[in-house]
């Protein structure tokens, strides 16, 4: 009976098959239905919804690894999908392996969100290998996983060889200074990455030094990390324009390394140092850097305990800065005195907007 049903199904008119497909969701069309037989593949490929399927959002779908395998099989040959959202799908390292293997062969996907899938350093290794072969992916998010320093090390190999990725999101992954060291070294060889998000990790003042020194000249920098008895190999950042380090442990010591970076860097336009305990001493360093910076447009310093004194230091630097357009100082214990210092800079700087908890918006 089953063989007869299948035979009948396979001889159905194309238009009737189209009507059946009308009642299926995109995942069912893309994955399991595309492996029935060669004739069915041809029908699916000619189906208008399939031909225009460029974005697939499976967020919170709880697909598990078996569904990831079916999806990966489809992605190997798919030529329409450009954006795939797999946030919080419980795919794990096994799912990462399936998707990583598919990325080695896929030639159309440009955006992949793999946020919150409980992948470890093992999963990062699979994605790292894939990116050494993939030539189309532009944006990748592995946020809110647990790849750690070892995963960052694995991923650094991809950054050395990949020539298409421009945006990488690794926030909330338990990456510390050692992981940053590997990523920074990889960026020496990378010429395409423009946006890197490492917010909510465990980066301290050593990690801040690695980034700050590299950004300072945007050329080769020789580093002497305190944990090494011999100089670590050169690394530099060539193209980075947006760096997000919010919610780390940079502190006042780490903030000083960004002073020289801001003085000399010519590519960075957005910098997030929010929630890093830089306090008024760190604000002084940043203010001194802003005095000479000519490219940064957005600076986020939320929740840093800057206070009135820190606001005064920032205001002093901003009197001479003509490029910063947005400064976020919300939740920094800035009172009337600090707000007055910030308001006074508008006499000298007519383009900046300051976001503050004391005064919601200071702008001209």
Secondary structure, 3 states (H helix, E strand, C coil): CHHHHHHHHHCCCHHHHHHHHCCCCHHHHHCHHHHCCHHHHHHHHHCHHHHCCCEEECCCCCCHHHHHHHHHHHHHHCCCCCEEECCCCCCHHHHHHHHHHHHCCCCCCCEEECCCCCCCHHHHHHHHHHHCCCCCCCEEECCCCCCHHHHHHHHHHHHHHCCCCCEEECCCCCCEHHHHHHHHHHCCCCCCCCEEECCCCECCHHHHHHHHHHHHHCCCEEECCCCCCCCEEEECCCCCCEEECCCCCCHHHHHHHHHHHHHHCCCCCEEECCCCCCHHHHHHHHHHHHCCCCCCCEEECCCCCCHHHHHHHHHHHHCCCCCCCEEEECCCCCCHHHHHHHHHHHHCCCCCEEEECCCCCEEC
